[in-house]
Amino acid sequence: MSIVNMQRELEEIISRHQDLIGSEAQNLQLEYAIGTANKTEEALEKINSENRLLQIGILGRVKAGKSSLMNALLFNGKSILPNAATPMTAALTIISYGEELSAEVEFFKQEDIENIKREAKEFELEFTKLKNNALKELKDRRKKKQNFLDKAKEVLEFKELNRKAEKRARREIKSNMTLTSSYDQWQRIKASKVDYTQLPVFETVKSNSLENLSTELLAYVGADGQYMPFTKSVHIKIPQNNLKGIQIVDTPGVNDPVQSREERTRELLKYCDVVFIVSPSGQFMSSEDLDLMDRITSKEGIRELYVLASQADLQLFGSVKEESDGELQQAFNNITTGLAKHLHNTLSKLKENNPEVGSAYDSLIEESSKKIIHSSGICLTIKETFNQRELWNEGIKTAWKNLTTHYPDNFSDSDEKLSISNLDLLANISTINSIIDNVKDQKETILKARQEEFIQAKTNALIKYKKSLLSYINEQVEELNNTSIDALKTEQKKLKKIKENVSDIIDEEYYEIVDSLEINIKNDLNDKLKSYFREAKDNINDAEETRTESYEKYVGRGGLLWLSKKYETRYRDITTVRTGAIKTSLENLTWEIEESIDTTAKSFILDWKKQLSRDLIKLLRDNVNDEDLNVSQIKKVIRNVLNTIVYPELSYTGQLPSTLSANGTLEDSRAEEYMSEAQSYVSSLNGRVKKDIKSFLSTLLTALKAIEMSKSIFGNYDELLQTLEEQINNKEITFDKFNKIKNELEKVA
């Protein structure tokens, strides 16, 4: 019998005999966290549906070869997916299986566009400031050079100085990728003839073929597409068997001007089972790649990282060919060995200088030679269209000519079998597919283990629940056999006397215990918060670096006739900040608070309830003669009372503010501003969470202090005795009912 069916049978039995075991069943359900059969079924379905999907993340800068990789994986190298012309035109793309060929396009919301507009304005202000500073410096330099100019010449020179200042300002502001991207995006939005206020949130594009869908999508993600400036993401659904159970996430550039999309990108990557970092072999592991990798955070569970060295065919010539004596396999070994060494050194240095990255890149550092994969999308295209040369563009023709010229022993127009074999070697898609298959197998194993673990835990809880119900029935039957009406009347009289003697003592003790709860739970929660915030502050500080750079400073003229310019080498400290590391730290902080604050409170309350029960029983024993006290009944009564208390929820959800939307590595004043904003966010978050805890404690204590514990205990006790009296008066009928329930429960297995 499945656990769901077992639970349903138990629910039906309890429903039929609510009068005899309903109250006890409810208490036991709370004790063993049983829930309902429907909830159990939903939990099992959630494990199956949410975790079975294999999520593949693809990271890479513009023109790194991401589209070629996806086209190779899904469409045998055919150019189905459109390429982004610039980082600014790159939408977040999700690809998964669908019964119908379609694409769901998500447009920017009004708040997204307002943020882009605001940052575009910031760009203009910053550009003006940089230009004015540069112009002032150039003018000061000109004054030193020449004190007098005629008016006409002065106007001409001012225009030249203005041009130079503008050029310098544009060069400097390029380092602010977020503002630059927002400005570019806003210019495209303004230039568009589309009224974005009339656009829906989502739009579905349907097509009868992949080729047609690709063409239609150009309107949304193509560089000159009508709706390109407003497209946030595209979810392509394809009725293709190799996509069943898979979701591919293709991420936009690091300088994403849209905060909400950047947050969603980071969230999707967090739950990817395997992530391919695509980096061109010729510019391998550049600073831009490292900025993109800032999006990768540590997480529990399965998550494989691989670096895909794309466009590997372009590295086969020159010195690589000479060192390998034109031997293809040796050439590739040399390329991958060099790239693996570079990967290891780059990431080791990154971790050494930025300890806040934690263990996110450890697998790439420790197994760099195994984690790097060479690839060539163009070689796969050549292979798939080897006998359809009319489909080749100039780029494909050039690539083939280079291969046949430099490696004639491996590539030949006349030897298709040999050429296909070596094109496979360069494309290397089989290696990528085997990695995905391996991760899928691992995921299935983990999923199966999770299912079994859940089922076992729930089965154990149900067995204990059933066993406790049977024990309760046996106790009730025994009590019926051993209790007479006269004895019951005597117990009721004793109860009345006990109530008169100890009610005030119970209430006083209870309120003292409630007061101690306030102090202890507050201290416990605040201690946890301190450790979380301390770690977050340390990680933020670790993300800031200071490096010294030299520069040449113009100091005037000298030499014969003062014709030569004089410069001095000077030094300045540059502050840099890795925004990804800070975002990760802040996201982890928020997640830890969300996950642990309510759990900690619930755990503390659970322990407090157990202690309260022990303290109240001890109090009664200290003030009541043992022969007058039915300890077994008292325990039941106190448990029943405590289970009726409704405890407030303590939860917190937070979102990073737009002031922390910048991406990549920032320098100088922007780095310092970002650090200041991050620290302000931490302080603000700390204050908000403490306020939430205070509000939670206030609600909790109000609820607890509203309880008259003595009245609740003795009232509940009196009800139990009245029920027992009714059962004694109908002893035979009650025995029959209990035996029937017992038989029904024992059959459930």
ZAMARGU-4260 file (C-alpha; in steps of 0.2 Angstrom, whole numbers, plus 5000, padded with zeros to 4 digits):
<rodrens>
0) 5000/5000/5000 | 5007/5017/4996 | 5009/5030/5010 | 4995/5041/5002 | 4983/5027/5002
5) 4988/5022/5020 | 4985/5040/5026 | 4968/5041/5017 | 4963/5025/5026 | 4968/5032/5043
10) 4959/5048/5039 | 4943/5039/5034 | 4944/5028/5050 | 4946/5044/5061 | 4932/5053/5052
15) 4920/5038/5055 | 4924/5038/5074 | 4927/5056/5077 | 4918/5055/5094 | 4930/5043/5102
20) 4947/5046/5094 | 4945/5063/5084 | 4953/5074/5098 | 4967/5062/5101 | 4970/5060/5083
25) 4972/5079/5080 | 4984/5080/5094 | 4995/5065/5087 | 4994/5073/5070 | 5002/5089/5077
30) 5015/5078/5087 | 5021/5068/5072 | 5018/5082/5058 | 5006/5070/5049 | 4997/5083/5038
35) 4984/5077/5026 | 4984/5063/5012 | 4982/5077/4999 | 4997/5087/5006 | 5008/5071/5006
40) 5002/5068/4988 | 5006/5086/4983 | 5023/5084/4991 | 5027/5068/4981 | 5022/5076/4965
45) 5032/5092/4969 | 5048/5081/4971 | 5044/5073/4954 | 5039/5088/4944 | 5051/5102/4951
50) 5067/5091/4952 | 5065/5080/4937 | 5068/5094/4925 | 5087/5094/4920 | 5092/5113/4920
55) 5107/5118/4909 | 5114/5135/4911 | 5124/5144/4897 | 5135/5158/4902 | 5146/5168/4890
60) 5149/5185/4883 | 5143/5191/4866 | 5150/5182/4851 | 5158/5169/4862 | 5148/5155/4853
65) 5133/5152/4865 | 5121/5151/4850 | 5132/5139/4841 | 5133/5128/4856 | 5114/5127/4858
70) 5111/5125/4839 | 5124/5111/4840 | 5116/5103/4855 | 5098/5104/4849 | 5098/5106/4830
75) 5113/5097/4823 | 5122/5113/4820 | 5108/5122/4810 | 5107/5141/4814 | 5090/5141/4821
80) 5093/5152/4836 | 5096/5171/4832 | 5112/5178/4838 | 5113/5194/4849 | 5122/5208/4840
85) 5127/5217/4856 | 5126/5214/4875 | 5111/5227/4875 | 5101/5216/4863 | 5103/5200/4872
90) 5087/5194/4880 | 5086/5180/4893 | 5082/5165/4883 | 5074/5149/4890 | 5072/5133/4879
95) 5061/5118/4884 | 5050/5105/4877 | 5032/5110/4872 | 5018/5101/4863 | 5017/5115/4851
100) 5031/5125/4843 | 5030/5142/4850 | 5039/5156/4859 | 5032/5166/4874 | 5039/5184/4874
105) 5040/5193/4890 | 5040/5212/4888 | 5047/5225/4901 | 5035/5231/4914 | 5033/5250/4917
110) 5044/5249/4932 | 5058/5241/4921 | 5057/5255/4908 | 5057/5268/4922 | 5073/5261/4929
115) 5081/5261/4912 | 5076/5279/4910 | 5083/5284/4927 | 5099/5276/4924 | 5100/5284/4907
120) 5098/5301/4915 | 5112/5296/4927 | 5123/5292/4912 | 5120/5309/4905 | 5124/5318/4922
125) 5140/5307/4924 | 5145/5310/4906 | 5143/5329/4908 | 5153/5329/4924 | 5167/5319/4917
130) 5167/5330/4901 | 5167/5346/4912 | 5182/5340/4922 | 5192/5335/4907 | 5188/5352/4898
135) 5194/5361/4914 | 5210/5351/4914 | 5213/5354/4896 | 5210/5373/4897 | 5221/5375/4912
140) 5235/5366/4902 | 5232/5378/4888 | 5233/5393/4899 | 5250/5387/4905 | 5256/5385/4887
145) 5250/5401/4880 | 5243/5417/4889 | 5237/5426/4873 | 5227/5420/4858 | 5217/5431/4846
150) 5198/5429/4847 | 5196/5418/4831 | 5209/5406/4836 | 5202/5405/4854 | 5185/5399/4847
155) 5193/5386/4836 | 5204/5380/4850 | 5189/5379/4862 | 5180/5368/4849 | 5195/5356/4848
160) 5197/5356/4867 | 5178/5352/4869 | 5180/5338/4856 | 5195/5331/4866 | 5186/5332/4882
165) 5170/5323/4875 | 5181/5309/4868 | 5190/5307/4885 | 5173/5307/4894 | 5166/5294/4883
170) 5181/5283/4886 | 5180/5285/4905 | 5161/5282/4906 | 5163/5266/4896 | 5169/5258/4912
175) 5152/5260/4920 | 5144/5246/4910 | 5127/5247/4919 | 5124/5265/4915 | 5131/5263/4897
180) 5119/5249/4894 | 5104/5258/4901 | 5108/5273/4891 | 5110/5263/4875 | 5094/5254/4879
185) 5085/5270/4882 | 5090/5277/4866 | 5083/5262/4857 | 5067/5264/4866 | 5066/5282/4862
190) 5070/5279/4844 | 5056/5265/4843 | 5039/5269/4835 | 5031/5257/4847 | 5020/5263/4861
195) 5027/5252/4875 | 5012/5257/4887 | 5001/5247/4875 | 5012/5231/4875 | 5005/5216/4885
200) 5016/5208/4898 | 5017/5192/4888 | 5014/5188/4869 | 5014/5171/4861 | 5022/5168/4844
205) 5017/5152/4835 | 5025/5145/4820 | 5024/5129/4809 | 5043/5127/4808 | 5059/5131/4817
210) 5066/5141/4803 | 5050/5152/4802 | 5050/5154/4821 | 5068/5159/4820 | 5064/5173/4807
215) 5048/5179/4817 | 5059/5180/4833 | 5070/5193/4825 | 5057/5206/4828 | 5059/5203/4846
220) 5077/5199/4849 | 5086/5204/4833 | 5097/5219/4833 | 5085/5229/4822 | 5069/5221/4828
225) 5054/5231/4830 | 5051/5225/4848 | 5069/5222/4853 | 5071/5237/4865 | 5056/5230/4875
230) 5059/5212/4876 | 5064/5205/4893 | 5065/5187/4890 | 5060/5173/4877 | 5054/5156/4882
235) 5055/5145/4867 | 5045/5128/4867 | 5049/5115/4854 | 5040/5098/4852 | 5057/5089/4850
240) 5061/5073/4859 | 5078/5078/4865 | 5071/5092/4874 | 5060/5081/4885 | 5065/5083/4903
245) 5077/5097/4899 | 5077/5116/4901 | 5091/5127/4894 | 5094/5144/4901 | 5104/5156/4890
250) 5109/5171/4899 | 5111/5189/4893 | 5127/5199/4895 | 5134/5205/4911 | 5130/5223/4909
255) 5112/5220/4909 | 5103/5236/4912 | 5087/5228/4918 | 5088/5224/4937 | 5073/5212/4937
260) 5080/5202/4923 | 5097/5201/4931 | 5089/5195/4947 | 5079/5181/4938 | 5095/5176/4928
265) 5105/5174/4944 | 5090/5164/4952 | 5089/5152/4937 | 5107/5149/4937 | 5107/5145/4955
270) 5096/5130/4951 | 5105/5124/4936 | 5111/5106/4937 | 5125/5109/4925 | 5132/5126/4919
275) 5143/5128/4903 | 5154/5144/4904 | 5158/5148/4885 | 5174/5157/4882 | 5182/5159/4865
280) 5199/5150/4864 | 5208/5165/4858 | 5203/5176/4872 | 5201/5163/4885 | 5195/5168/4903
285) 5195/5186/4901 | 5190/5199/4914 | 5173/5199/4906 | 5171/5181/4908 | 5176/5182/4926
290) 5162/5196/4928 | 5150/5184/4921 | 5155/5170/4932 | 5150/5182/4947 | 5133/5176/4944
295) 5137/5158/4949 | 5135/5155/4968 | 5138/5140/4978 | 5122/5129/4982 | 5118/5112/4989
300) 5114/5097/4978 | 5120/5093/4961 | 5128/5106/4950 | 5142/5103/4938 | 5153/5117/4931
305) 5162/5116/4914 | 5171/5128/4904 | 5169/5127/4885 | 5183/5134/4875 | 5174/5139/4859
310) 5180/5142/4842 | 5194/5130/4845 | 5198/5128/4826 | 5204/5145/4825 | 5219/5141/4837
315) 5226/5127/4826 | 5237/5138/4816 | 5253/5148/4818 | 5264/5143/4833 | 5252/5129/4838
320) 5254/5120/4821 | 5273/5122/4822 | 5275/5115/4839 | 5264/5100/4835 | 5272/5097/4818
325) 5255/5098/4810 | 5249/5083/4820 | 5230/5087/4823 | 5228/5077/4839 | 5244/5084/4847
330) 5239/5102/4842 | 5223/5100/4851 | 5232/5092/4866 | 5243/5107/4867 | 5229/5119/4866
335) 5218/5111/4879 | 5233/5109/4891 | 5238/5127/4889 | 5220/5133/4892 | 5218/5121/4907
340) 5233/5128/4915 | 5227/5146/4912 | 5210/5141/4919 | 5218/5134/4935 | 5230/5149/4937
345) 5216/5162/4934 | 5203/5155/4946 | 5216/5151/4959 | 5222/5169/4959 | 5204/5175/4959
350) 5199/5164/4974 | 5215/5170/4983 | 5212/5188/4981 | 5193/5186/4984 | 5190/5173/4997
355) 5171/5178/4997 | 5168/5167/4982 | 5169/5152/4993 | 5169/5135/4985 | 5159/5140/4969
360) 5174/5137/4958 | 5183/5124/4967 | 5179/5110/4955 | 5186/5120/4940 | 5202/5124/4950
365) 5205/5106/4956 | 5200/5097/4940 | 5204/5110/4927 | 5210/5098/4914 | 5194/5087/4916
370) 5182/5103/4917 | 5188/5111/4901 | 5180/5106/4884 | 5186/5112/4867 | 5172/5115/4854
375) 5169/5122/4837 | 5152/5125/4831 | 5157/5129/4813 | 5165/5112/4812 | 5149/5104/4816
380) 5140/5114/4803 | 5153/5108/4790 | 5151/5090/4795 | 5132/5091/4794 | 5132/5100/4777
385) 5147/5091/4770 | 5138/5087/4754 | 5128/5103/4753 | 5141/5115/4749 | 5128/5127/4742
390) 5123/5131/4760 | 5140/5137/4765 | 5143/5155/4768 | 5160/5164/4766 | 5164/5160/4784
395) 5162/5142/4783 | 5171/5141/4766 | 5186/5150/4774 | 5186/5139/4789 | 5186/5123/4778
400) 5200/5130/4767 | 5211/5133/4782 | 5208/5116/4788 | 5212/5107/4771 | 5227/5119/4768
405) 5236/5117/4785 | 5230/5099/4790 | 5229/5090/4773 | 5231/5073/4781 | 5215/5075/4792
410) 5204/5085/4780 | 5201/5082/4762 | 5187/5086/4749 | 5190/5068/4742 | 5190/5058/4759
415) 5173/5061/4767 | 5175/5048/4780 | 5192/5054/4786 | 5186/5072/4786 | 5169/5069/4796
420) 5179/5059/4809 | 5191/5074/4812 | 5177/5087/4811 | 5168/5077/4825 | 5184/5078/4835
425) 5184/5097/4833 | 5166/5099/4836 | 5167/5088/4851 | 5148/5088/4854 | 5148/5070/4859
430) 5158/5075/4875 | 5146/5088/4879 | 5131/5076/4877 | 5139/5063/4888 | 5142/5076/4901
435) 5123/5080/4901 | 5118/5062/4901 | 5130/5059/4916 | 5122/5073/4925 | 5105/5067/4921
440) 5109/5050/4928 | 5116/5058/4944 | 5100/5068/4945 | 5089/5053/4943 | 5099/5044/4957
445) 5097/5059/4968 | 5079/5061/4964 | 5075/5043/4968 | 5085/5044/4985 | 5075/5060/4989
450) 5058/5051/4985 | 5063/5036/4996 | 5069/5047/5010 | 5053/5056/5010 | 5042/5040/5009
455) 5052/5032/5023 | 5051/5047/5034 | 5032/5049/5031 | 5029/5030/5033 | 5039/5030/5050
460) 5028/5044/5055 | 5012/5036/5050 | 5017/5020/5059 | 5021/5029/5075 | 5004/5038/5073
465) 4994/5022/5071 | 5004/5014/5085 | 5000/5029/5097 | 4981/5028/5092 | 4981/5010/5096
470) 4990/5013/5113 | 4977/5027/5116 | 4963/5015/5113 | 4970/5002/5124 | 4973/5015/5138
475) 4954/5020/5136 | 4948/5002/5137 | 4959/4999/5152 | 4952/5015/5161 | 4934/5010/5157
480) 4938/4993/5165 | 4946/5000/5180 | 4935/5015/5184 | 4918/5015/5192 | 4905/5029/5193
485) 4909/5031/5211 | 4927/5033/5208 | 4924/5045/5195 | 4913/5056/5206 | 4927/5055/5219
490) 4940/5061/5206 | 4928/5075/5201 | 4927/5081/5219 | 4946/5080/5221 | 4948/5090/5204
495) 4937/5104/5211 | 4947/5105/5227 | 4964/5105/5217 | 4957/5119/5206 | 4953/5130/5221
500) 4970/5127/5229 | 4982/5128/5214 | 4974/5139/5201 | 4982/5155/5206 | 4999/5146/5208
505) 4998/5138/5190 | 4993/5155/5182 | 5008/5164/5191 | 5020/5150/5186 | 5013/5151/5168
510) 5015/5169/5166 | 5033/5169/5173 | 5037/5155/5160 | 5030/5166/5147 | 5041/5180/5152
515) 5056/5169/5151 | 5051/5164/5134 | 5052/5182/5128 | 5069/5185/5134 | 5076/5168/5128
520) 5069/5168/5111 | 5074/5186/5108 | 5092/5182/5113 | 5092/5166/5103 | 5086/5175/5087
525) 5097/5190/5089 | 5112/5179/5091 | 5108/5170/5075 | 5106/5186/5066 | 5122/5193/5073
530) 5132/5179/5065 | 5123/5180/5049 | 5126/5199/5047 | 5144/5197/5053 | 5148/5185/5040
535) 5139/5196/5027 | 5149/5211/5032 | 5165/5201/5031 | 5161/5195/5013 | 5157/5213/5008
540) 5173/5219/5014 | 5183/5205/5005 | 5175/5210/4989 | 5184/5227/4989 | 5201/5228/4983
545) 5214/5242/4981 | 5227/5241/4968 | 5240/5254/4963 | 5243/5260/4945 | 5255/5272/4937
550) 5250/5286/4925 | 5259/5300/4916 | 5255/5317/4922 | 5259/5332/4911 | 5269/5345/4920
555) 5273/5358/4907 | 5286/5360/4893 | 5305/5360/4893 | 5320/5358/4883 | 5326/5369/4869
560) 5314/5383/4865 | 5302/5374/4877 | 5296/5364/4863 | 5296/5347/4872 | 5282/5341/4883
565) 5287/5335/4900 | 5278/5321/4910 | 5281/5313/4927 | 5276/5296/4932 | 5264/5296/4947
570) 5254/5283/4956 | 5237/5282/4962 | 5226/5269/4972 | 5211/5262/4963 | 5197/5254/4973
575) 5189/5240/4964 | 5173/5230/4969 | 5166/5214/4962 | 5148/5217/4962 | 5143/5198/4960
580) 5152/5193/4976 | 5143/5206/4985 | 5126/5202/4978 | 5129/5183/4982 | 5133/5188/5000
585) 5118/5199/5001 | 5107/5185/4993 | 5113/5172/5005 | 5110/5183/5019 | 5092/5186/5014
590) 5090/5168/5011 | 5097/5163/5028 | 5085/5175/5036 | 5070/5168/5026 | 5075/5150/5029
595) 5081/5150/5047 | 5071/5164/5056 | 5054/5155/5056 | 5062/5138/5059 | 5072/5144/5074
600) 5057/5152/5081 | 5047/5136/5079 | 5060/5125/5086 | 5062/5136/5101 | 5043/5136/5104
605) 5043/5117/5102 | 5056/5115/5116 | 5047/5128/5126 | 5031/5119/5125 | 5039/5103/5131
610) 5048/5112/5146 | 5031/5121/5150 | 5023/5104/5151 | 5036/5097/5163 | 5036/5113/5174
615) 5017/5113/5176 | 5017/5094/5180 | 5031/5097/5193 | 5021/5112/5200 | 5006/5101/5203
620) 5015/5087/5211 | 5024/5099/5223 | 5007/5106/5228 | 4995/5091/5227 | 4996/5075/5236
625) 5001/5061/5224 | 4985/5050/5228 | 4974/5065/5223 | 4984/5067/5206 | 4980/5057/5191
630) 4997/5061/5182 | 4992/5052/5166 | 4976/5063/5164 | 4986/5079/5169 | 4999/5076/5155
635) 4985/5073/5142 | 4976/5089/5147 | 4991/5100/5147 | 4996/5093/5130 | 4978/5096/5123
640) 4978/5114/5130 | 4996/5118/5122 | 4990/5111/5105 | 4976/5123/5105 | 4987/5138/5105
645) 4989/5147/5088 | 5007/5153/5086 | 5011/5167/5074 | 5022/5165/5059 | 5039/5174/5058
650) 5045/5176/5041 | 5055/5188/5031 | 5057/5191/5012 | 5069/5204/5005 | 5074/5210/4988
655) 5090/5219/4983 | 5086/5238/4980 | 5089/5245/4962 | 5104/5255/4969 | 5113/5238/4969
660) 5109/5233/4952 | 5126/5236/4944 | 5136/5221/4937 | 5154/5217/4934 | 5169/5225/4943
665) 5167/5243/4947 | 5181/5255/4950 | 5185/5271/4960 | 5170/5282/4966 | 5157/5269/4959
670) 5165/5255/4968 | 5165/5266/4984 | 5147/5271/4981 | 5142/5253/4978 | 5151/5247/4994
675) 5142/5261/5004 | 5125/5256/4996 | 5129/5237/5001 | 5133/5242/5019 | 5118/5253/5020
680) 5107/5239/5014 | 5114/5227/5027 | 5111/5240/5041 | 5093/5243/5034 | 5090/5224/5033
685) 5096/5222/5051 | 5084/5235/5057 | 5069/5228/5048 | 5072/5210/5054 | 5074/5216/5072
690) 5058/5226/5070 | 5050/5210/5063 | 5056/5200/5078 | 5049/5213/5090 | 5032/5212/5081
695) 5032/5193/5081 | 5036/5193/5100 | 5023/5206/5104 | 5010/5195/5094 | 5016/5179/5102
700) 5016/5186/5120 | 4999/5194/5118 | 4992/5177/5112 | 5000/5167/5126 | 4996/5180/5140
705) 4978/5180/5135 | 4977/5161/5140 | 4970/5158/5158 | 4981/5142/5160 | 4972/5135/5175
710) 4955/5138/5168 | 4960/5129/5152 | 4968/5115/5161 | 4954/5111/5173 | 4941/5115/5160
715) 4948/5102/5149 | 4951/5090/5163 | 4932/5091/5168 | 4927/5088/5150 | 4938/5072/5149
720) 4930/5066/5165 | 4912/5069/5159 | 4916/5060/5143 | 4923/5045/5153 | 4907/5046/5163
725) 4896/5044/5147 | 4907/5030/5141 | 4905/5021/5158 | 4886/5022/5157 | 4887/5015/5140
730) 4902/5003/5143 | 4897/4988/5132 | 4893/4999/5117 | 4909/5009/5120 | 4919/4993/5121
735) 4912/4987/5104 | 4916/5004/5096 | 4934/5004/5102 | 4936/4985/5097 | 4930/4990/5080
740) 4942/5005/5078 | 4956/4994/5084 | 4952/4980/5071 | 4951/4994/5057 | 4967/5002/5062
745) 4977/4985/5063 | 4972/4981/5045 | 4980/4997/5039 | 4998/4993/5034
</rodrens>
